[in-house]
Amino acid sequence: RKEVEQDPGPFNVPEGATVAFNCTYSNSASQSFFWYRQDCRKEPKLLMSVYSSGNEDGRFTAQLNRASQYISLLIRDSKLSDSATYLCVVNRDDKIIFGKGTRLHILP
Amino acid sequence: EPEVTQTPSHQVTQMGQEVILRCVPISNHLYFYWYRQILGQKVEFLVSFYNNEISEKSEIFDDQFSVERPDGSNFTLKIRSTKLEDSAMYFCASSDMYGYTFGSGTRLTVV
């Protein structure tokens, strides 16, 4: 089983819609959790950390369910500039492990 | 905003040659990493480095690879005798207690 699993998509979503991504991780020893965004041929950039209590940053909401080993990201009022690949990332020991990413296309 | 700097941005090399990819991590970060991303695939961990030594490495990071921090600012990845399958984006990252910052990557093409 892969350590971090995501639906690769692509998700094709009209501008203004709400979209949700899910991610599961296999190692219960994972310590912290993140969503990164990666634009085509660019480096991954931190979008937000994910906390057990859930956290929100503007249009973005992240949730963590440790019991189910499940992480989610919700994007409200999606914009054309949200088009990217969204990477689910878990921290274990001295490194972070990436999922393969979910591609999102926002349609005008 | 502090950033991780990588050079060169592109490197083309012949199979069998040695390459050195260079990185300048954020100055007050203590942990350094190399990751790679083969085109269309996920970002893969190669190696982490702390206190002037490797703290962890993946099975990808075999004897062909080595890392070095030759001075107080640079962090290098050396690939000896490159193979075609080493073609990828190589990302350097550094971290502190708040998170990880990635450089913009070096695109390595082995021909």
Backbone of each chain as ProteinMPNN parsed JSONL, in Angstrom:
{"seq_chain_A": "RKEVEQDPGPFNVPEGATVAFNCTYSNSASQSFFWYRQDCRKEPKLLMSVYSSGNEDGRFTAQLNRASQYISLLIRDSKLSDSATYLCVVNRDDKIIFGKGTRLHILP", "coords_chain_A": {"N_chain_A": [[0.848, -1.196, 0.0], [0.543, 2.219, -0.848], [2.223, 4.91, 0.778], [1.07, 7.447, 0.916], [-1.947, 8.244, -0.452], [-3.808, 9.497, -3.163], [-6.556, 10.597, -5.156], [-5.871, 10.838, -8.489], [-7.198, 12.498, -10.263], [-8.0, 14.092, -13.435], [-9.755, 16.818, -11.852], [-12.287, 18.599, -13.168], [-13.635, 21.616, -12.91], [-16.155, 24.092, -12.713], [-15.58, 27.608, -12.617], [-15.979, 29.256, -9.524], [-17.247, 27.204, -8.266], [-17.378, 24.728, -5.597], [-14.86, 22.548, -4.478], [-13.601, 19.387, -3.425], [-10.892, 17.58, -2.081], [-9.497, 14.423, -1.263], [-7.395, 12.411, 0.842], [-5.49, 9.629, 1.849], [-3.435, 8.14, 4.348], [-0.942, 5.738, 5.202], [0.737, 5.194, 7.331], [0.546, 5.141, 10.68], [2.245, 6.409, 12.372], [2.812, 8.839, 11.332], [3.368, 12.296, 11.68], [2.782, 15.01, 11.193], [0.923, 17.048, 8.887], [0.192, 18.187, 5.612], [-0.968, 20.322, 2.959], [0.249, 20.84, -0.211], [0.816, 22.875, -3.066], [1.367, 22.485, -6.499], [2.432, 23.957, -9.366], [2.622, 23.567, -12.94], [5.677, 22.147, -13.771], [6.973, 23.477, -11.754], [8.256, 24.156, -8.409], [7.06, 22.417, -5.447], [4.808, 24.167, -3.347], [4.003, 25.285, -0.114], [0.69, 25.115, 0.834], [-1.109, 24.895, 3.0], [-0.906, 23.919, 6.446], [-2.214, 21.056, 8.18], [-4.424, 20.565, 10.77], [-5.558, 18.725, 13.651], [-7.903, 19.738, 14.66], [-9.037, 20.87, 12.532], [-8.7, 23.423, 10.093], [-8.791, 26.701, 8.663], [-8.156, 28.781, 5.873], [-8.844, 31.504, 4.456], [-10.428, 30.815, 1.479], [-9.912, 28.188, 1.7], [-10.162, 25.077, 3.342], [-8.976, 22.748, 5.622], [-8.974, 19.389, 6.817], [-8.361, 16.884, 9.269], [-8.44, 13.491, 10.037], [-7.397, 11.49, 12.312], [-8.0, 8.953, 13.261], [-9.122, 7.624, 11.107], [-7.129, 8.006, 9.379], [-7.011, 10.02, 7.387], [-7.17, 12.797, 5.248], [-8.377, 15.967, 4.258], [-9.138, 18.491, 1.797], [-10.808, 21.429, 1.151], [-11.964, 23.618, -1.278], [-13.429, 26.624, -1.679], [-15.549, 28.703, -3.735], [-14.066, 28.625, -6.206], [-11.275, 29.709, -8.187], [-9.855, 30.695, -11.348], [-7.12, 30.761, -11.056], [-6.658, 28.817, -9.218], [-6.135, 26.491, -10.495], [-4.081, 23.749, -10.612], [-1.788, 21.244, -9.359], [-2.554, 19.451, -6.492], [-0.947, 18.498, -3.657], [-0.874, 16.026, -1.288], [0.695, 15.743, 1.793], [2.726, 14.119, 4.164], [4.44, 14.155, 7.261], [7.052, 12.307, 8.47], [9.264, 11.06, 10.752], [12.39, 12.166, 9.806], [11.614, 13.452, 7.466], [9.491, 14.551, 4.713], [6.74, 13.081, 3.043], [5.368, 12.675, -0.115], [2.162, 12.566, -1.676], [0.941, 11.494, -4.889], [-0.492, 13.477, -6.001], [-3.327, 15.536, -6.898], [-4.856, 16.588, -9.76], [-6.215, 19.69, -10.625], [-8.451, 21.421, -12.618], [-9.733, 24.51, -13.259], [-12.526, 25.692, -14.808], [-13.41, 28.268, -17.078]], "CA_chain_A": [[0.0, 0.0, 0.0], [1.32, 3.439, -0.9], [2.184, 5.611, 2.059], [0.11, 8.541, 0.784], [-2.753, 7.984, -1.645], [-4.737, 10.532, -3.589], [-7.186, 10.454, -6.456], [-5.065, 11.697, -9.37], [-8.02, 13.392, -11.062], [-8.2, 15.5, -13.105], [-11.036, 17.378, -11.491], [-12.621, 19.747, -14.02], [-14.634, 22.272, -12.071], [-16.414, 25.464, -13.181], [-15.196, 28.721, -11.743], [-16.984, 29.581, -8.52], [-17.742, 25.995, -7.592], [-16.628, 24.187, -4.462], [-14.26, 21.263, -4.805], [-12.974, 18.742, -2.265], [-9.914, 16.522, -2.334], [-9.244, 13.546, -0.132], [-6.097, 11.759, 0.877], [-5.311, 8.71, 2.969], [-2.043, 7.795, 4.614], [-0.931, 4.377, 5.742], [1.582, 5.044, 8.505], [-0.061, 5.82, 11.828], [3.278, 7.189, 13.063], [2.946, 10.153, 10.694], [3.285, 13.261, 12.776], [2.122, 16.242, 10.786], [0.244, 16.882, 7.617], [0.196, 19.435, 4.853], [-1.323, 20.377, 1.544], [1.117, 21.651, -1.049], [0.329, 23.137, -4.407], [2.448, 22.474, -7.476], [2.119, 24.365, -10.73], [3.336, 22.755, -13.93], [7.129, 22.309, -13.877], [7.462, 24.341, -10.678], [8.462, 23.464, -7.153], [5.904, 22.393, -4.539], [4.73, 25.286, -2.394], [3.093, 25.005, 0.984], [-0.613, 25.77, 0.816], [-1.488, 25.008, 4.407], [-0.757, 22.776, 7.33], [-3.508, 20.462, 8.533], [-4.458, 20.297, 12.194], [-6.624, 17.8, 14.041], [-9.139, 20.472, 14.912], [-9.474, 21.482, 11.283], [-8.275, 24.813, 9.991], [-9.293, 27.407, 7.491], [-7.351, 29.912, 5.432], [-9.598, 32.097, 3.353], [-11.342, 29.912, 0.788], [-9.396, 26.823, 1.861], [-10.383, 24.432, 4.636], [-8.335, 21.432, 5.712], [-9.419, 18.563, 7.932], [-7.567, 15.678, 9.534], [-9.066, 12.463, 10.863], [-6.306, 10.561, 12.626], [-8.516, 7.594, 13.453], [-9.314, 7.043, 9.777], [-5.916, 8.301, 8.604], [-7.662, 10.648, 6.249], [-6.979, 14.245, 5.214], [-9.178, 16.549, 3.176], [-8.972, 19.901, 1.455], [-11.994, 21.992, 0.506], [-11.74, 24.933, -1.88], [-14.71, 27.283, -1.976], [-15.521, 29.822, -4.682], [-12.815, 28.37, -6.925], [-10.836, 30.716, -9.144], [-9.026, 30.142, -12.425], [-5.744, 30.637, -10.554], [-6.544, 27.623, -8.367], [-5.734, 25.357, -11.334], [-2.76, 23.284, -10.196], [-1.822, 19.922, -8.743], [-2.578, 19.574, -5.037], [-0.17, 17.388, -3.115], [-1.058, 15.665, 0.124], [2.054, 15.51, 2.293], [2.799, 13.753, 5.572], [5.77, 14.231, 7.854], [7.375, 11.148, 9.313], [10.686, 11.073, 11.117], [13.16, 13.327, 9.344], [11.339, 13.825, 6.084], [8.089, 14.595, 4.313], [6.409, 12.12, 1.985], [4.352, 13.26, -0.983], [1.282, 11.816, -2.544], [1.187, 11.76, -6.296], [-1.15, 14.732, -6.349], [-4.62, 15.589, -7.585], [-4.877, 17.712, -10.7], [-7.449, 20.483, -10.639], [-8.609, 22.411, -13.692], [-10.898, 25.373, -13.082], [-13.014, 26.046, -16.14], [-14.058, 29.592, -17.085]], "C_chain_A": [[0.877, 1.238, 0.0], [1.165, 4.194, 0.405], [1.187, 6.763, 2.041], [-0.642, 8.33, -0.524], [-3.739, 9.1, -1.904], [-5.357, 10.115, -4.913], [-6.445, 11.371, -7.418], [-5.873, 12.707, -10.177], [-7.834, 13.106, -12.536], [-9.635, 15.811, -12.681], [-11.23, 18.613, -12.38], [-13.833, 20.426, -13.414], [-14.902, 23.676, -12.593], [-16.012, 26.494, -12.139], [-16.334, 29.049, -10.784], [-17.521, 28.386, -7.759], [-16.865, 25.656, -6.395], [-16.09, 22.815, -4.85], [-13.555, 20.712, -3.57], [-12.028, 17.645, -2.738], [-9.734, 15.707, -1.067], [-7.896, 12.877, -0.269], [-6.099, 10.783, 2.039], [-3.825, 8.409, 3.125], [-2.013, 6.486, 5.396], [-0.179, 4.255, 7.06], [1.026, 5.844, 9.676], [0.953, 6.63, 12.625], [3.488, 8.558, 12.422], [2.589, 11.23, 11.701], [2.574, 14.546, 12.396], [1.794, 16.155, 9.308], [0.101, 18.235, 6.926], [-0.507, 19.233, 3.521], [-0.333, 21.33, 0.864], [0.431, 21.819, -2.396], [1.543, 23.106, -5.337], [1.898, 22.887, -8.835], [3.042, 23.615, -11.686], [4.817, 23.131, -13.989], [7.701, 23.294, -12.853], [7.653, 23.513, -9.413], [7.167, 23.402, -6.346], [5.955, 23.589, -3.594], [3.677, 24.985, -1.348], [1.813, 25.818, 0.828], [-1.094, 25.979, 2.253], [-1.135, 23.737, 5.161], [-2.153, 22.285, 7.702], [-3.469, 20.07, 10.001], [-5.671, 19.452, 12.534], [-7.957, 18.492, 14.222], [-9.739, 21.036, 13.637], [-9.037, 22.936, 11.246], [-8.651, 25.389, 8.638], [-8.348, 28.55, 7.167], [-8.039, 30.499, 4.216], [-10.574, 31.104, 2.754], [-10.987, 28.442, 0.999], [-9.655, 26.312, 3.273], [-9.762, 23.053, 4.602], [-8.833, 20.706, 6.947], [-8.521, 17.34, 8.039], [-8.388, 14.745, 10.404], [-8.009, 11.405, 11.128], [-6.801, 9.129, 12.744], [-8.668, 6.884, 12.114], [-8.106, 7.258, 8.88], [-6.286, 8.933, 7.265], [-7.501, 12.159, 6.374], [-7.82, 14.781, 4.071], [-8.824, 18.014, 2.977], [-10.216, 20.339, 0.707], [-11.627, 23.364, -0.027], [-13.101, 25.487, -2.246], [-14.493, 28.385, -3.0], [-14.237, 29.744, -5.538], [-12.559, 29.417, -8.014], [-9.965, 30.041, -10.211], [-7.607, 29.887, -11.936], [-5.561, 29.457, -9.595], [-6.131, 26.39, -9.178], [-4.292, 24.985, -11.034], [-2.89, 21.819, -9.8], [-1.684, 20.101, -7.243], [-1.993, 18.309, -4.43], [-0.472, 17.213, -1.631], [0.295, 15.219, 0.656], [1.993, 15.152, 3.769], [4.257, 13.791, 6.019], [5.972, 13.013, 8.732], [8.881, 11.134, 9.534], [11.332, 12.332, 10.56], [12.827, 13.764, 7.937], [9.844, 13.989, 5.863], [7.903, 13.705, 3.09], [5.243, 12.698, 1.19], [3.435, 12.199, -1.565], [1.555, 12.206, -3.987], [0.491, 13.033, -6.768], [-2.471, 14.537, -7.05], [-4.618, 16.814, -8.478], [-6.242, 18.372, -10.708], [-7.4, 21.448, -11.803], [-9.87, 23.209, -13.402], [-11.286, 25.899, -14.46], [-13.724, 27.398, -16.114], [-15.538, 29.492, -17.457]], "O_chain_A": [[1.847, 1.313, 0.755], [0.122, 4.133, 1.057], [0.527, 7.026, 3.046], [-0.028, 8.247, -1.588], [-4.415, 9.584, -0.996], [-4.756, 9.373, -5.69], [-6.394, 12.578, -7.185], [-5.315, 13.663, -10.716], [-7.532, 11.966, -12.886], [-10.587, 15.152, -13.099], [-10.432, 19.55, -12.341], [-14.93, 19.868, -13.409], [-13.95, 24.397, -12.894], [-16.102, 26.257, -10.935], [-17.499, 29.112, -11.178], [-18.175, 28.539, -6.727], [-15.78, 26.206, -6.206], [-16.789, 22.019, -5.477], [-12.989, 21.461, -2.775], [-12.328, 16.892, -3.664], [-9.807, 16.226, 0.047], [-7.332, 12.791, -1.36], [-6.651, 11.078, 3.099], [-3.065, 8.424, 2.156], [-2.935, 6.171, 6.149], [-0.42, 3.322, 7.827], [1.037, 7.075, 9.662], [0.573, 7.449, 13.462], [4.274, 9.357, 12.931], [1.637, 11.097, 12.47], [1.837, 15.109, 13.206], [2.313, 15.308, 8.582], [-0.084, 19.27, 7.565], [-0.623, 18.112, 3.025], [-0.116, 22.458, 1.306], [-0.411, 21.017, -2.798], [2.606, 23.632, -5.007], [1.006, 22.237, -9.38], [4.091, 23.102, -11.296], [5.165, 24.288, -14.226], [8.77, 23.87, -13.058], [7.273, 22.344, -9.347], [6.277, 24.232, -6.533], [7.02, 23.967, -3.107], [2.593, 24.492, -1.661], [1.847, 27.042, 0.707], [-1.435, 27.09, 2.658], [-1.073, 22.645, 4.597], [-3.14, 23.006, 7.557], [-2.585, 19.327, 10.427], [-6.673, 19.452, 11.82], [-9.012, 17.91, 13.97], [-10.826, 21.615, 13.659], [-9.013, 23.603, 12.28], [-8.803, 24.686, 7.639], [-7.81, 29.204, 8.061], [-7.839, 30.044, 3.09], [-11.456, 30.604, 3.452], [-11.696, 27.556, 0.522], [-9.407, 27.003, 4.26], [-9.989, 22.28, 3.672], [-9.083, 21.316, 7.987], [-7.997, 16.835, 7.046], [-8.968, 15.173, 11.402], [-7.752, 10.538, 10.292], [-6.096, 8.193, 12.367], [-8.38, 5.693, 11.997], [-8.06, 6.755, 7.758], [-5.928, 8.452, 6.19], [-7.669, 12.729, 7.452], [-7.961, 14.129, 3.036], [-8.286, 18.676, 3.865], [-10.629, 19.695, -0.258], [-11.046, 24.179, 0.689], [-13.837, 24.889, -3.031], [-13.397, 28.933, -3.119], [-13.441, 30.682, -5.576], [-13.477, 29.926, -8.657], [-9.418, 28.96, -9.995], [-6.966, 28.919, -12.346], [-4.437, 29.138, -9.208], [-5.811, 25.352, -8.598], [-3.388, 25.807, -11.184], [-3.968, 21.231, -9.896], [-0.8, 20.82, -6.775], [-2.481, 17.202, -4.66], [-0.337, 18.143, -0.836], [0.968, 14.401, 0.029], [1.29, 15.804, 4.54], [5.173, 13.497, 5.251], [5.169, 12.724, 9.619], [9.661, 11.192, 8.584], [10.865, 13.44, 10.821], [13.656, 14.382, 7.269], [9.032, 13.615, 6.71], [8.779, 13.594, 2.232], [4.254, 13.154, 1.763], [3.86, 11.093, -1.901], [2.311, 13.139, -4.261], [0.841, 13.595, -7.805], [-2.71, 13.522, -7.705], [-4.406, 17.936, -8.016], [-7.278, 17.711, -10.787], [-6.438, 22.199, -11.964], [-10.958, 22.641, -13.311], [-10.467, 26.475, -15.176], [-14.546, 27.651, -15.233], [-16.23, 30.508, -17.51]]}, "seq_chain_B": "EPEVTQTPSHQVTQMGQEVILRCVPISNHLYFYWYRQILGQKVEFLVSFYNNEISEKSEIFDDQFSVERPDGSNFTLKIRSTKLEDSAMYFCASSDMYGYTFGSGTRLTVV", "coords_chain_B": {"N_chain_B": [[11.085, 37.566, 1.401], [12.674, 34.709, 2.716], [14.527, 32.392, 0.67], [15.154, 29.226, -0.947], [17.831, 28.538, -2.966], [18.659, 27.241, -6.113], [21.09, 25.967, -8.336], [22.447, 24.675, -11.434], [19.551, 25.923, -13.288], [18.842, 24.362, -15.382], [20.303, 21.389, -16.61], [22.145, 19.626, -18.894], [23.477, 16.542, -19.607], [25.837, 14.042, -20.644], [25.274, 10.555, -20.722], [26.816, 8.65, -18.232], [28.482, 10.637, -17.363], [29.533, 12.762, -14.633], [27.559, 14.766, -12.447], [27.016, 17.76, -10.614], [24.747, 19.129, -8.505], [23.643, 22.152, -7.211], [22.816, 23.894, -4.196], [21.566, 26.474, -2.14], [20.561, 26.583, 0.954], [18.025, 28.007, 3.172], [19.285, 30.338, 5.467], [19.12, 30.044, 8.321], [18.088, 27.558, 8.665], [18.223, 24.122, 9.654], [17.934, 21.566, 8.727], [18.308, 19.739, 5.74], [17.416, 18.742, 2.431], [17.162, 16.533, -0.377], [15.046, 16.013, -3.093], [13.484, 14.268, -5.812], [11.759, 14.501, -8.949], [10.509, 12.67, -11.37], [9.362, 13.217, -14.676], [5.923, 13.646, -14.749], [5.506, 12.046, -12.584], [5.441, 11.341, -9.014], [6.72, 13.456, -6.374], [9.702, 12.446, -5.006], [11.395, 11.342, -2.114], [14.854, 11.641, -1.541], [17.141, 12.087, 0.199], [17.981, 13.12, 3.52], [19.599, 15.575, 5.545], [21.488, 16.456, 8.301], [23.213, 18.288, 10.751], [25.694, 18.022, 9.539], [25.72, 15.447, 8.497], [24.3, 12.578, 6.82], [20.977, 11.957, 7.632], [18.855, 10.371, 6.914], [18.178, 8.184, 4.171], [16.736, 7.271, 1.018], [15.877, 4.25, -0.794], [16.409, 4.851, -3.357], [18.609, 6.437, -3.291], [21.436, 5.467, -3.938], [24.812, 4.14, -4.18], [25.652, 5.695, -6.227], [24.974, 8.256, -5.705], [25.79, 11.182, -3.795], [26.01, 13.493, -1.059], [26.95, 16.748, 0.069], [28.104, 19.25, 2.288], [29.908, 21.661, 1.657], [30.725, 24.102, 2.637], [29.644, 26.83, 4.746], [27.285, 27.512, 3.516], [26.504, 26.218, 1.105], [24.885, 23.32, -0.301], [25.254, 20.304, -1.727], [24.382, 17.978, -4.342], [25.729, 15.161, -5.696], [25.897, 13.251, -8.59], [27.189, 10.408, -9.709], [28.422, 8.999, -12.717], [26.063, 9.222, -14.536], [22.796, 8.016, -15.446], [20.337, 7.307, -18.008], [17.848, 7.172, -16.797], [18.111, 8.865, -14.671], [17.238, 11.298, -15.387], [15.326, 14.015, -14.483], [13.456, 16.349, -12.404], [15.214, 17.904, -9.873], [14.803, 18.694, -6.611], [15.837, 20.807, -4.047], [15.467, 21.226, -0.54], [14.896, 22.98, 2.521], [14.407, 23.077, 6.081], [12.711, 24.309, 9.004], [11.295, 24.583, 12.289], [8.849, 25.427, 11.483], [8.244, 24.595, 8.951], [8.767, 23.392, 5.572], [10.779, 24.567, 2.898], [11.037, 24.767, -0.543], [13.438, 24.77, -3.19], [13.529, 26.104, -6.56], [14.254, 24.135, -8.261], [16.332, 21.904, -10.235], [16.453, 21.035, -13.52], [17.398, 18.077, -14.756], [18.737, 16.569, -17.543], [19.611, 13.655, -19.009], [21.475, 12.466, -21.643]], "CA_chain_B": [[10.91, 36.247, 2.007], [13.855, 33.863, 2.479], [14.267, 31.347, -0.291], [16.173, 28.228, -1.251], [18.323, 28.817, -4.316], [19.29, 26.102, -6.762], [21.746, 26.192, -9.627], [21.787, 25.482, -12.459], [18.128, 25.62, -13.435], [18.799, 23.248, -16.331], [21.595, 20.753, -16.84], [22.117, 18.508, -19.837], [24.728, 15.825, -19.474], [25.886, 12.759, -21.348], [25.241, 9.355, -19.902], [28.134, 8.262, -17.732], [29.183, 11.779, -16.785], [29.196, 13.163, -13.272], [26.97, 16.104, -12.317], [26.859, 18.302, -9.262], [23.637, 20.076, -8.394], [23.975, 23.015, -6.079], [21.695, 24.46, -3.452], [21.844, 27.309, -0.976], [19.359, 26.555, 1.804], [17.76, 29.192, 3.991], [20.477, 30.39, 6.313], [18.961, 29.584, 9.703], [17.519, 26.215, 8.682], [19.203, 23.129, 10.074], [17.703, 20.315, 8.005], [18.362, 19.915, 4.295], [16.874, 17.576, 1.746], [17.029, 16.452, -1.83], [13.943, 15.239, -3.642], [13.456, 14.319, -7.264], [10.452, 14.254, -9.571], [10.53, 12.262, -12.772], [8.248, 13.864, -15.36], [4.634, 12.983, -14.655], [5.428, 11.178, -11.418], [5.369, 12.072, -7.755], [7.956, 13.953, -5.758], [10.254, 11.327, -4.227], [12.458, 11.646, -1.167], [16.158, 11.031, -1.778], [18.059, 12.103, 1.333], [17.932, 14.232, 4.458], [20.948, 15.885, 6.031], [21.421, 17.275, 9.517], [24.433, 18.287, 11.561], [26.795, 17.605, 8.677], [25.706, 14.058, 8.084], [23.038, 12.066, 6.319], [20.129, 11.419, 8.687], [18.08, 9.288, 6.319], [18.208, 8.136, 2.714], [15.818, 6.304, 0.44], [16.55, 3.199, -1.572], [16.858, 5.451, -4.617], [19.895, 7.094, -3.011], [22.443, 4.397, -3.841], [26.218, 4.575, -4.184], [25.825, 6.655, -7.319], [24.646, 9.578, -5.187], [26.399, 11.644, -2.561], [25.705, 14.87, -0.712], [28.036, 17.399, 0.783], [27.937, 20.654, 2.649], [31.334, 21.988, 1.612], [30.999, 25.305, 3.414], [28.508, 27.144, 5.593], [26.067, 27.913, 2.821], [26.101, 25.357, -0.003], [24.507, 21.926, -0.068], [25.336, 19.786, -3.088], [24.065, 16.59, -4.674], [26.569, 14.675, -6.772], [25.473, 12.002, -9.211], [28.316, 9.856, -10.476], [28.074, 8.102, -13.817], [24.622, 9.394, -14.724], [22.067, 7.101, -16.324], [19.189, 7.958, -18.651], [16.723, 7.231, -15.854], [18.322, 9.932, -13.694], [16.597, 12.52, -15.892], [14.245, 14.382, -13.567], [13.636, 17.597, -11.664], [15.79, 17.674, -8.554], [14.455, 19.796, -5.713], [16.46, 20.934, -2.744], [14.589, 21.85, 0.437], [15.397, 23.103, 3.879], [13.269, 23.189, 6.991], [12.83, 24.634, 10.426], [10.141, 24.052, 13.01], [7.614, 25.91, 10.887], [7.927, 23.914, 7.705], [9.757, 23.131, 4.534], [10.814, 25.454, 1.741], [11.686, 24.12, -1.674], [14.0, 25.562, -4.265], [12.788, 26.019, -7.82], [14.614, 22.895, -8.924], [17.239, 21.77, -11.38], [15.978, 20.02, -14.471], [18.53, 17.313, -15.274], [18.453, 15.731, -18.702], [20.745, 12.79, -19.361], [21.293, 12.062, -23.049]], "C_chain_B": [[12.128, 35.381, 1.701], [13.523, 32.765, 1.478], [15.45, 30.392, -0.405], [16.558, 28.424, -2.716], [19.022, 27.596, -4.882], [19.925, 26.519, -8.081], [22.363, 24.882, -10.117], [20.298, 25.166, -12.511], [17.934, 24.465, -14.418], [20.218, 22.701, -16.494], [21.39, 19.597, -17.81], [23.484, 17.836, -19.757], [24.68, 14.519, -20.253], [25.896, 11.619, -20.339], [26.664, 8.969, -19.492], [28.925, 9.392, -17.117], [28.718, 12.024, -15.357], [28.565, 14.556, -13.292], [26.923, 16.488, -10.851], [25.758, 19.351, -9.309], [23.837, 20.859, -7.106], [22.735, 23.673, -5.485], [22.24, 25.361, -2.36], [20.57, 27.329, -0.146], [19.152, 27.889, 2.52], [18.73, 29.18, 5.176], [20.27, 29.871, 7.737], [18.26, 28.228, 9.795], [18.614, 25.204, 8.981], [19.082, 21.808, 9.322], [17.672, 20.612, 6.511], [17.979, 18.598, 3.627], [17.11, 17.685, 0.245], [15.861, 15.532, -2.154], [14.099, 15.235, -5.155], [12.03, 14.026, -7.751], [10.676, 13.929, -11.043], [9.261, 12.794, -13.422], [6.976, 13.029, -15.253], [4.473, 12.096, -13.434], [5.484, 12.019, -10.134], [6.741, 12.543, -7.301], [8.46, 12.877, -4.797], [11.405, 11.799, -3.33], [13.75, 10.927, -1.568], [16.954, 10.93, -0.47], [17.755, 13.303, 2.224], [19.285, 14.364, 5.137], [20.816, 16.819, 7.209], [22.74, 17.166, 10.252], [25.601, 17.662, 10.794], [26.859, 16.111, 8.385], [24.327, 13.656, 7.586], [22.233, 11.513, 7.5], [19.231, 10.3, 8.172], [18.234, 9.334, 4.799], [17.25, 7.065, 2.225], [16.605, 5.26, -0.342], [16.967, 3.707, -2.945], [18.294, 5.959, -4.465], [20.949, 6.011, -2.804], [23.844, 4.987, -3.949], [26.552, 5.564, -5.29], [25.675, 8.097, -6.815], [25.492, 9.907, -3.964], [25.99, 13.094, -2.327], [26.85, 15.422, 0.119], [27.603, 18.809, 1.152], [29.352, 21.212, 2.771], [31.703, 23.238, 2.404], [29.728, 25.643, 4.19], [27.22, 27.45, 4.867], [25.604, 26.929, 1.756], [25.78, 23.943, 0.448], [24.418, 21.297, -1.445], [24.905, 18.327, -3.167], [24.93, 16.205, -5.859], [26.002, 13.353, -7.276], [26.633, 11.523, -10.077], [27.769, 8.978, -11.58], [26.558, 8.096, -14.069], [24.054, 8.385, -15.713], [20.882, 7.858, -16.925], [18.049, 8.154, -17.647], [16.943, 8.219, -14.711], [17.717, 11.251, -14.163], [15.366, 12.825, -15.049], [14.456, 15.828, -13.136], [14.18, 17.223, -10.296], [15.525, 18.915, -7.707], [15.261, 19.697, -4.432], [15.443, 21.58, -1.81], [15.333, 22.017, 1.753], [14.211, 23.344, 4.806], [13.695, 23.713, 8.355], [11.547, 24.136, 11.086], [8.813, 24.452, 12.362], [7.276, 25.234, 9.572], [9.085, 23.844, 6.747], [9.637, 24.175, 3.43], [11.613, 24.775, 0.647], [12.317, 25.152, -2.596], [13.221, 25.321, -5.546], [13.242, 24.854, -8.69], [15.678, 23.025, -9.991], [16.686, 20.68, -12.271], [17.192, 19.348, -15.07], [18.062, 16.44, -16.427], [19.712, 14.961, -19.045], [20.498, 12.252, -20.765], [22.316, 10.986, -23.439]], "O_chain_B": [[12.571, 35.322, 0.554], [12.398, 32.268, 1.433], [16.576, 30.706, -0.017], [15.695, 28.468, -3.592], [19.868, 26.989, -4.226], [19.368, 27.317, -8.836], [22.763, 24.054, -9.298], [19.837, 24.239, -11.846], [16.985, 23.69, -14.302], [21.194, 23.451, -16.512], [20.57, 18.709, -17.577], [24.519, 18.499, -19.833], [23.607, 13.962, -20.488], [26.459, 11.727, -19.25], [27.585, 8.966, -20.309], [29.92, 9.16, -16.43], [27.66, 11.559, -14.936], [28.984, 15.421, -14.06], [26.805, 15.638, -9.969], [25.835, 20.327, -10.055], [24.155, 20.3, -6.057], [21.758, 23.961, -6.175], [23.251, 25.05, -1.732], [19.607, 28.01, -0.498], [20.004, 28.777, 2.472], [18.96, 28.143, 5.798], [21.199, 29.298, 8.305], [17.88, 27.799, 10.884], [19.774, 25.394, 8.617], [20.028, 21.022, 9.288], [17.09, 21.604, 6.073], [18.183, 17.511, 4.167], [17.238, 18.775, -0.312], [15.704, 14.45, -1.588], [14.77, 16.101, -5.716], [11.226, 13.399, -7.061], [10.991, 14.805, -11.849], [8.203, 12.822, -12.792], [6.958, 11.854, -15.621], [3.433, 11.464, -13.257], [5.564, 13.246, -10.18], [7.775, 12.083, -7.786], [7.741, 12.45, -3.893], [12.27, 12.563, -3.758], [13.73, 9.74, -1.894], [17.385, 9.847, -0.075], [17.331, 14.358, 1.75], [20.02, 13.388, 5.283], [20.129, 17.838, 7.142], [23.314, 16.083, 10.363], [26.382, 16.882, 11.339], [27.921, 15.577, 8.066], [23.324, 14.304, 7.886], [22.739, 10.7, 8.275], [18.888, 9.384, 8.918], [18.401, 10.407, 4.219], [16.984, 6.082, 2.918], [17.817, 5.369, -0.524], [17.78, 3.078, -3.623], [19.085, 5.908, -5.406], [21.312, 5.676, -1.677], [24.028, 6.197, -3.821], [27.611, 6.19, -5.281], [26.188, 9.035, -7.427], [25.863, 9.02, -3.195], [25.667, 13.824, -3.264], [27.599, 14.692, 0.768], [26.847, 19.463, 0.434], [29.925, 21.233, 3.861], [32.857, 23.413, 2.795], [28.824, 24.811, 4.278], [26.177, 27.631, 5.495], [24.4, 26.817, 1.525], [26.322, 23.44, 1.432], [23.59, 21.711, -2.257], [25.039, 17.558, -2.216], [24.873, 16.847, -6.908], [25.673, 12.459, -6.496], [27.0, 12.17, -11.058], [26.765, 8.29, -11.397], [25.877, 7.096, -13.842], [24.711, 7.964, -16.664], [20.476, 8.906, -16.421], [17.373, 9.183, -17.657], [16.061, 8.397, -13.871], [17.69, 12.221, -13.405], [14.471, 11.99, -14.92], [15.472, 16.449, -13.448], [13.658, 16.322, -9.639], [15.956, 20.021, -8.032], [15.352, 18.635, -3.816], [14.638, 22.4, -2.25], [16.277, 21.285, 2.05], [13.141, 23.764, 4.363], [14.841, 23.583, 8.785], [10.803, 23.353, 10.495], [7.772, 23.87, 12.669], [6.131, 25.296, 9.123], [10.222, 24.188, 7.071], [8.54, 24.606, 3.076], [12.715, 24.275, 0.874], [11.802, 26.257, -2.763], [12.361, 24.443, -5.608], [12.666, 24.616, -9.751], [15.896, 24.091, -10.566], [16.476, 19.547, -11.836], [17.944, 19.977, -15.815], [17.11, 15.671, -16.295], [20.753, 15.549, -19.337], [19.455, 11.661, -21.044], [22.32, 10.522, -24.58]]}, "name": "protein", "num_of_chains": 2, "seq": "RKEVEQDPGPFNVPEGATVAFNCTYSNSASQSFFWYRQDCRKEPKLLMSVYSSGNEDGRFTAQLNRASQYISLLIRDSKLSDSATYLCVVNRDDKIIFGKGTRLHILPEPEVTQTPSHQVTQMGQEVILRCVPISNHLYFYWYRQILGQKVEFLVSFYNNEISEKSEIFDDQFSVERPDGSNFTLKIRSTKLEDSAMYFCASSDMYGYTFGSGTRLTVV"}
